[in-house]
C-alpha cells in the first residue's frame, strides 16, 4: 500500500459534535433548530398574508423528505436557498428578494449563533498530525454552508491546520460520491491511495474513500454506528489514539 501523505476529516460527529448545541438552545429558552426554522418561514410569510403554521410545517417536512432522498440516494445536498424555494413553491407563496435572502442567511448562520461543541482532543490530535501529513476537510453541508463552516473552524482555532476544503454545497456533490474524494486528492496533489479519510459513517466515510482507493478510518468519539462490522482500515474512540492509528496504516 502507498504511504499516507494526506488526511481528510468529516466534520459532523467527527470534529464537531452534532446536536451538542440543542441543550444550549434549551438553556437559552430557544426552540430546537427544527422548530425555529419552521417558525422563521411562517413569520416571514405572515408579514405579507396570514398563513397556517401547520401548513408551513407540512410543506417544510415534505421539502426535508425530498432533500433527504436526493442526499442519500443521489449524493447531492441542495443549498438552503434551493430548499426554501421548494418550501415556498409548495405553499404557492413568494417573498421579496431581500427578505428571502435574509431568511436564507438566518438558516445558514443558525449554528454560528449558538455553536455546537468541538469534540475533545481534536485540536491536540491535529497539532500532532500537522506537518507530518497534509490535512483537509470533506464535509456535507446540510444547513450550514461551507462559508459558515470555515468561520466555525476559524473561531475554534482549527482552520490553520487544514490546507484543503471540499464542502458539498461548493463541490456540487456529497459523500460517498467518488468526485469529492478525487477532488481533495487533486487539491492536495497526491494520489487517492496516498490519502486517508476519517469520519463517523460507514457508507459515507469508509465505503466512499475505498471506492477511489483511499483508506477509511472510523471515528466513534461521539457515536458508534456499528464499528464491530466496519470495513474501516482503522477505528478510534479517543482522539489521543488517532496519530497511532494513522501511523499503522500500511
N, C-alpha and C positions, 0 to 999 in steps of 0.2 A: 504493500500500500504506500501511496505517496505521503511524504511528510506534511503535517499540517502547518500551513503558513498563515491562514486567516480563520477567524471565528466570527460567526454572526449569532445574534441573540434575538429571539422573540421578545416582546415587551410584556404583554398582559399575562400575569401569573408566572412570569419568568424573571422580569426585572421589577415590574410594577405589580403590586398586589391588587388585582381587580376586585372591586367591591369593597375595599377597605375604607372608601370614602363614605359609604352609606351610614355607618354608625356616627360619623362626624356630622352628617346631614341631620340625622335624628336628634343629636345633641344640640344642634343649632335651631331646632324647630322647623326644619325644612322637609318637604316631601321627598320620596325616593326620586331618583333621576327619571325613572319611567313615568311617574305621575307628573313631575314638573314639566317634562317635555310636552305631554298632552295638554297640560294647563296652559303652557305658553301658546300653543297653536289656538286653543279655544279663546284665550284672551285677545290675541291679535285679530282673529276673525270677528269676535264680538264687538270690537271697536267700530265696525262698519255695519254689521247686521246681526241681530240675535241668532244664536245657533245653540243647539243642544250639546252639552258636554258629552253625553252618552254617544251621540252621533260622531263627534270628533274622536272619541276613544276607539270606536269601532273602525273608523277609517284608518286611524293610526295603527291599530292592531293588524289590519289587513295589509297595510304597506310594510309593516315589520315582518309579517309572514312571507311576503313576496321577497323582501330583502334577504331573509334567511335562506330561502330556497336558491336564489341566484348565487349567494355567497358560498353555500355549502356544495352545490352541485355544479356551478359554472365558474367558481373561483373569481368572482368579481364583487367588489364592495362598492355599491352606489355611494356617491357623495351625499352629504347631508342635504344639499340643495336638490338633488335628484329625488331623495326620499320624501322631502317635504313637498316637492312639486307633485308627487304621486298622491300624497295625502290630500292636498288641495284639489287636485283634479277629481279624486273620488268624491269629494264633497261638493263639486261644482262651484268652487269659490276661487277667487284670486286675491292677491294683496298688492298694494303699490310696491314698486321695485325696492324702494328704500326700506320699507317695513319688512319685506321678505328677506332682504339681505341681513337686517338686524335679527330677525328670527333665526336665520341660519347661524349667525355668529353666536347667539346665545346658546344654541345647541352645541356648537363646536367647542365652545370655551367653558362649558359647564364643569368639566373636570379640572380646569385651571382655577376655578373659583374655590372649590373645596377639593383638595388634592387627595388621591389615593396614595398609599404608602409605598416607598421603595422597600423591597424585600431585604431583610437584614443580611449583611455580609456581601452584598453586591459590590459596593464600592471597593472594599478590600480585595475582592477577587479580581476586579477589573484592574486595579493597581498592579497586582502581581502578574497578570497576563499581558498588560500593555507593555509594548516594547519587545516582547518575545514573539508576539503574533500581531497581525493587523486585525482590528476589531470593527464590527459593523452591526447594524440593526436591520432585521427583516420583520416587519410587523404589519398586520392587518389594521386598517383604520375603520372602526365601526361607526362611532360618532365623532371621536376626537381625531382630527386630520393630522397629517404629518407636520404641518407648521406648529400646531399646538403641542404635539408630542415632543418636537425638538425643544420647545420652550420648557416643557416639564423636565426634560433631561438636563437642560442647561441650568435651571434653577435648583436642581438636585445636585449639581456639581458633577454630573456624569458625562456630559456631552463631549468633553475634550478627549475622552478615551476612544471615541469612535471616528473612523475615517469614512465609512460608507453607510448610507441610509437608503433602504428600499421600503417605502410605505405604499400600501395598496392603492390609496387614493391618488397617488402620484404615478405609480407604475402602471395602473390600469388593470392589474391582475393581483390576485391574492394567493397565499399559500393554500394548498400544496402545488400550485401551478409551477411547472419547471422554470418558467420565464423569470420568476422573481429570484430564484437561486442562481440562475445563469447570469442575471443582471448584476447581482452582487459580486460574483466571481470576476466578471468583466471589469467592474469598477475597481476591484482590488488588484487586478492584473495577475490573477492566479488561475490555475485550472480548478474545475469543480472538485476534483479528487484531492486537492490541497486545502479544502475548506471543510470546517465542521460547523454545524448549526445546532443551537441549543434552544429548546422550547419545551412546553408542557403537554402538547397534544400529539398523540401517535400519528394520526393521519397527516396533520399539517407539518409537524416539526421533525418527524422521523421518516415517514414514508416519502415526504416531499424531497428532502435532500438526497435520500437514497436513489430517487428516480434519476438524478443527474450525476450520480457517482460520488456525492459528498457524504461525509459522515453525519450522523444524527445523535445528539446527546439529550436524554430526557431529564427535565428538571421537575422534581416533586416537592420543591420547597414550600409551595402553597397547597397543592392538591395532587394526590396520586390517582391518576385516571386509569391505572392498570399496568404498573411497571413490571409486574410479575410476568406478563405475557408480551412485553415490549420487544421489538426487534432493534432497539437502540444499541449503538456502539458503546454507550456508557450511560450510567444513571447516577444522579446525585440528589440528596435531600438537603444538605447544608452547603452553602457556597464555599465554605472552607475546603470542601472536598474537590471543587471544580478544577483547580490547577492540576491536581494529581490525575484526575480523570482524563483531562486533555493530554497530559504528558504520556499517558499509557496508550493513546490511540496510535495504532501502528498500521 
